[in-house]
């Protein structure tokens, strides 16, 4: 991708992040009121639901029992007889009607997910559209992450087993991009780390640590003060259009950032296996805002999925922004679509509970998957935090939903 010429050292991070935020706010103040109103209302009101497919919340994949320590909710209590699929936190378009879809670490915490295997699932949505369709998601097969060659440089749950399968106690995988020769680059929250695995899910090299600070769950933290917040690591990770660079984004702000709305975009060179000195500040809408996913569309421009932590009718922010990387570590953003305000004129979603029907809302707590498709369309999916979320039908665990929308404006 085209990369800004301004070079920033990590030592300068604290200085430029506040300055960058000030510049961004100043620029926003120059936008005419009419243009601001259009960005707030014009785009989201024209967004339209094109297709929808659902994977049952209670679907379980083959494997050992899972969820023995999961928090009971909505009438479900572990252990469950197979491997739960608790929604998707990231996905890759295979451009043949299938997607590699990645759940996170399982049941929401390091301590309760040791029986959850980290996997990528190959799924094929049987889309329901205005022309029909089953609206179901077919799970074709899966890849289980493993470390048979002992590349992970700290003890894992399955340390002494032959295949050394990775679990939700080892890593919290939240983002994924395609690498060379069928490999995958995966963003983790516990380190935060970058993981590189081959086409069979086997770890290729030692996890790459984040140069700007460790999280409280980092196995090498020791007496060091964590600078990445708990569950605040690499929820989102974009990839340059030439696929050389990765851009992991912190879900939450760094502890030492004065600007509580700043989320750090870093640049990682997959050729050298090292971070560069380039970083940018992306500003969320509110102090508690979360960056959930990100994808490049053109050089220097990416889409960012931003959310709050509320579910159902309480949700306020589930939005996709177009973001341009600027000089000096700054960014500018403009609204592409408000996922709480989607038109469904053909009632593709009818009968699905709260937020379905002619006025459709994707108001799940953890809207975490964004995939650009052809012709400006977007695929969005949720992590359902099984069995905890119940936005659609209170008291019943939310299904995993995949939707395709026309945002009503080009996201490029």
N, C-alpha and C positions, 0 to 999 in steps of 0.2 A: 504493500500500500504506500501512498504518498505520505511521508513522515515529516512533521514540522522540523525546521532546521534548528530551532532553539534547543540547546542541550541543558538539562537540569541535573544537578548532582543530588544525591539523596540527602546530603547534609543541608541542602537549601530547601528541603521539603516544607518545613514549618513556615518559612518566610513566604514562599510563593503561593501556598494554599490559601492563606488569608487574602493576599493581594489578588489572586485569581478570582476569588469569590466576590471581592469588591468590584472588580472590573465587570464581572458577569451581571451583578446587580445594576451597575451604572448603565450597561448596555440595554438591559431590560427596561430601564426607565425611559429610554429614548424611543421605544416602540410606540407608535400612535395608538390611542385607545381603541380605535376601530379595528386595527390589526390584532390587538390583544384579544378583543372580543371574538374575532374570527377564529383565533387559535384555540380559544377556550370552548367555543360552541359550534363553529362551522364544521369541523372535522368529525367530531364524535357523533353529531346528529345524523350524518350521512353514512355512518358505518353500518354494514349490513352482514347478517349471518348467511353464509353460503352453504355450509355443511357442518355436520356434527356426528360424532361417534363416541360411544361410551364403553368403558371397561368396568365391569361390576367391582364394587369395592371389596367384595368377598372373594374375588378370583384369587386362586393360589396356584403358584407354579410348582413344578416338581422340585423336591429337595427336602432336607430335614425340617422338623418342626421349627417354627419361629414364633417370636413374641411372648416367650415365657415371662418376661419382665415388663412387657408393654403395659401402659396404664389403661385399665378397662374404660370403655366409653361406648355409648350408643348401643348397649346390649351385646357388645362383643368383648370377650376376654380370652387372652392366650393361656397356654400355648396353642397355636394354630397348626394343623396337621402338615402343612406345606409351607413354602416360602410366599409370604404376603407380597403383593405389589402395591405399595402405598402411594400410588400416583407417580408422576414423572417430574423431575426437576430440570431436565435438559433433553434435547433430541437432535438428531441429525437426519436430514432428508436424503434418502438414497436415490431419489428421482425416478423410482420405478413403482411408486405407490406404497413403498414400505419406509419405515423409519427405525433407526436405532434410538430407543428411548431408555433413559437412565433414571431409576429411582435414587433417592439419597441414602442415608445411612440406616434407614429403617424406621425406628420408633421414637426418634426425636432427641435421643441423648446417647452419649458414649457408653454409659453404664447399663443401658437396657437393650442394646442392639448387638450383643456378641453372638447371637444365634441367627442374625440376619446376614445373608451372603450378598456381597456387592456384585451387581450384575448390570449388563446392558441387555435389553430385550428387543428382539426384532419384531415389530408389530406392523400389522396391515389394517388400517381403518377401513371398514366397509361403510362409507359415508352415507348418511341420510341427507338428501338434498330435496329441493322442491319437485324433483322427478322420482322420488322414492329412495329405496335403499334400506338396509337393515339397521344402520346406525350402531353397529357393534364393532368392537376392536378385537381383531384376531391376534393372539400371541403365537408367533411362529416358532421361535426358538430363543435361546439366551446364551450369553457369554458370562461366565463367572470369573471375576478378577482373582488372580493368584500370584504368588511370589515363590515359585519353585527354585529359583536360582539365588534366593536370599539377597535380593537387591535392596529391600527395605532395611534401613540401618537402625532399627529398634525392634524390640520384641512385639510380636503380633499374637492374636488369640490362638491361631493355629500354628504356633511356632514349631512344634515338633512333628507335625504331620508331613506326609510326603508331598502333597500338592500345595500345602500352605495357602488355602483359600482365604481371601480377605473378607473381613466382616465389618459391620457398622460400628464396632468398638475400635477398629484400627484407623479408619478414615471416614470422613463425612463427604462423600462425593456429590457435587452439586452442579457441575458444568462439564461440558464435553465438546471437543472438536476433533475432526478427522485429521490424522497424521499421514505420513508416507507408508506405502505398502500395507494398507489396511489397518494401521495402528491408530490408537486414540490418545489424545491429550486430555487429561481430566483435572478439573479444579476441585480442591478439597478445602474444607473449613477448619479442620482440627489443627493443621500446621500453622497457618495455611500452607499447603504444598501444591506443586504441580506434579502429576503422575503421568508417566508415559508407559502405555501397555501395548502389546502387539495385538494382532487380529484375533488371537485366542484369549486375550485378557491377561497375559503374563507380563509382569512388571519388567521393563527393559533396563531401567537405571534407578539409582537412588532418588527418592522424592526430593524435588527441588524446593528449598525453603524460601519464604518471602523475605526479601532484604529489609523491609520496613518494620518488621516486628513479628513476634510469635503470639499465638493465642493461649488462653489458659489451659487448653487441652494438648498443647504441643508437648510431645514426649521428651524433648530436650530443653524444656523451659528452665528447670532448676530453680535458682534463686532470682532469675531475671524477671523483671516486671513485664507482663504481657502488654504489647502495644496494639494488638488486634483484639477486638472484642470477642467474647464467647459467641459462637454461632454467627460470626461476622466476617468470615473469610471469603473465599472465592465462590460465591453463589453464582456469579455471572462471569463468563469468559468469552470474548469475541476473538475472531481470527481474521487476519488481514486477507485481502482478496487474492494475494499471491500465495497464501497459506504458510508464509515463512514466520510471521510474528503472531504471538498470542497476546491478548489484552485482558488479563484477569482484573476484575473490579471487586473491591471490598464491598460486601453487602451493607456493612455498617461503617461508621466513621472510625478512624484510628483514635486511640486514647489520647494521643498528644496533639490532636488537631484542635485548634481554637475554634474553627468553623464547624459546628455540629451538623451541618448539612452537607459537608464535603465527603465524597466517596472517591477513593483513589483508583485511577486507572493506571496500571503499569504496563510496560512493554517487555516481552520475553522473546528472545531470538532462538528459535528452535534449531538453527544451524550450529550456533555456538553453545547452546544449552545454558545460556546465561541471560540475566536481566540486563537491559540497557539502562542508561541513565535518564530515559524519558519517562515522565509521569504527568498526568493531567488530573484536574479536579472536576468531578461531576457533582453538581449540586442537586439534591433531592428536594421535593416540595415542602417537606416538614422535617424537623429534627429527627423524628423517629422513622422517617422513610427508609425503605429498603430497596436495594438494587437486586433484581431477581434474575435477569438474563440480558444478554447483549449479543448482537450480530452485526457485522459489517454488511453494507449493501453496495457502497462504492468506496473508492479510495478516500480516506479521511472522514467518512461519514458512517455512523453506525446507528442502529436502533437499540434503545435501552428500554427494558421493561421495568417499571417502577411500581411498587406496591406499598400499602400499609399492612398492618398485622391484624386487621379486622375481617370478620366473616359475615356473609349474608347481608341483611339490610343495614348492618352497621358499617359496612365497607365504604370508604371514601375515595381511596386512590388505588386504582388498578389501571395503569396507563402505559402507553407506548409512546416514547419520544424519539424524534430524529435528533441526533447529536453530532455536532461537528467539532473535531479536535482542532484547537486553535494554537496560536503562538503563545509561548510563555506558560504553558501548562493550563491554559484556560479552555473552556468548552462553552458552546451555546446550544440550546435545545429548543425544539418546537414540538407541539403536540401533534401526534399522528392519529391516535384513537384513544378514547375513553372506553374501557372494556365494561364499564357499568351501564353504558348507554348504546346498545346495539339494536338495530332494527331487525326484526324477523317477520317481514310482511307475509311470508308463506307459512308461518307457524311451524317451521321445521322442528323447533324444540318443544312444541306444545305437550303439556301433560307431564313435564319433568320436574315439577315442584316450583319453589320460589325462583323468580327471575327468569322463567321460561315463558314462551308464548310470543306474541307479536312485539313485545318490548322485552328484549333479552338482556340479561346481566350475567357477566362472568365474575360474580362477586365472591369467589372463594378466598379464604385467608391466604393460601399459598399459591397464587398464580405465578408459576416459576418457569414456564417453557415458552420460548418465542422462536419461531422458525420462519424466515422469509421464504415465500414460494414464488412461483412465476406470476407475471402480470400484476405485481404489487400486492398480491394476497398474503395474508399472514396466518400461520398456524399457531394457536395458543393452547396450552394444556396446564392442568393443575396437579400439584402435589396434594393429596387428600389427607395426609397426616393420619392414616388409618390407625385406629378406628375413631379418631378424635373429631374430625370436622363433620358438620351436618348442616350446611347452608341450605341445600335444596329442600330437604325434608327433615325438620328437627326430630332428633331421636333415632335417625337412620344414618349410618355412615355415608358420606358423599362418595359417589363413583368417581373414577378418573374420566374426565371429559376432554376430548380433543375437538377443537372447533377450527373452521376456516372462515376468515372474515375478509370482506372487502372494506378496507378502512375509509374508503370514500375520497382518499387523496393519495397521491403517490408517495410512498415512504422514502423514495430515493432522494 
